[in-house]
Amino acid sequence: MRQITKDQAIEFYNSECWKNFTDIQIVDFQLFQKHLAVPLRVFHNALENVLKRPVWMRELSNKKKLIEEYKKKFGNPQSALLLDVIFKYKRKP
């Protein structure tokens, strides 16, 4: 999984393009990133909706089990495709 940099995460957060993402897209992207790129409450809410259960905030500190649960339901993340779309507009000619 390609990781975004801290600066890219901040840029993505500030762009608010995540507002156009579905819950599954938010989780598919953010769950596998080291840097928080969407507001925590948005990610947390999307995670609960996608996993269809309450997710304790403490679970976010060790995402390994969340990742395993996600992969059992949805397979490998597709966010690598999203990353190309997200940052394509940032490339300068």
C-alpha positions in Angstrom: 0.0 0.0 0.0 1.4 3.3 -1.0 1.6 5.7 1.9 1.0 9.4 1.6 3.4 11.8 3.3 2.5 13.9 6.3 2.4 17.0 4.0 0.1 15.1 1.5 -2.2 14.1 4.4 -2.5 17.7 5.6 -3.1 18.9 2.0 -5.7 16.2 1.5 -7.4 17.0 4.8 -7.5 20.8 4.0 -8.8 20.2 0.5 -11.9 18.6 1.9 -12.2 16.3 -1.1 -12.9 13.5 1.3 -16.4 15.0 1.7 -17.2 13.5 -1.7 -16.1 10.0 -0.6 -18.5 7.2 0.5 -18.0 5.6 3.9 -16.4 2.6 2.3 -14.0 4.8 0.3 -13.0 6.7 3.5 -12.3 3.5 5.4 -10.6 1.8 2.4 -8.3 4.8 2.2 -7.7 5.9 5.8 -7.6 2.5 7.5 -4.4 1.6 5.6 -2.6 5.0 5.9 -0.2 6.0 8.7 -1.1 9.6 8.6 -4.6 10.9 9.4 -5.9 12.5 6.2 -9.6 12.9 7.1 -11.1 14.2 10.3 -11.0 11.6 13.0 -14.8 11.8 13.7 -15.5 11.3 10.0 -13.2 8.3 9.8 -14.6 6.8 13.0 -18.2 7.2 11.9 -17.5 5.7 8.5 -15.7 2.8 10.1 -18.7 2.0 12.3 -21.0 2.2 9.3 -18.8 0.0 7.2 -18.1 -2.6 9.9 -21.7 -2.4 11.1 -20.8 -2.3 14.7 -19.6 0.2 17.4 -15.9 0.8 17.1 -14.2 1.9 20.3 -11.7 4.8 20.0 -9.1 2.6 21.7 -9.3 0.2 18.7 -7.9 2.9 16.5 -4.6 2.9 18.4 -3.9 -0.7 17.2 -5.5 -1.0 13.8 -4.2 -4.5 13.1 -7.5 -6.2 14.2 -9.6 -3.6 12.3 -7.6 -4.2 9.2 -8.1 -8.0 9.6 -11.8 -7.5 10.1 -12.0 -5.2 7.1 -10.1 -7.6 4.8 -12.3 -10.5 5.8 -15.4 -8.6 4.7 -14.0 -6.7 1.7 -10.7 -8.2 0.7 -7.7 -6.1 0.0 -8.1 -2.3 -0.1 -8.7 -0.6 -3.4 -7.4 2.8 -2.2 -4.3 2.5 -4.3 -6.6 3.5 -7.2 -8.0 6.4 -5.2 -4.5 7.7 -4.5 -3.7 8.2 -8.1 -7.0 10.1 -8.6 -6.5 12.1 -5.4 -3.1 13.4 -6.2 -3.3 13.5 -10.0 -4.7 17.1 -9.8 -1.6 18.1 -7.7 0.9 17.1 -10.4 2.3 20.2 -12.1 2.7 20.2 -15.9 
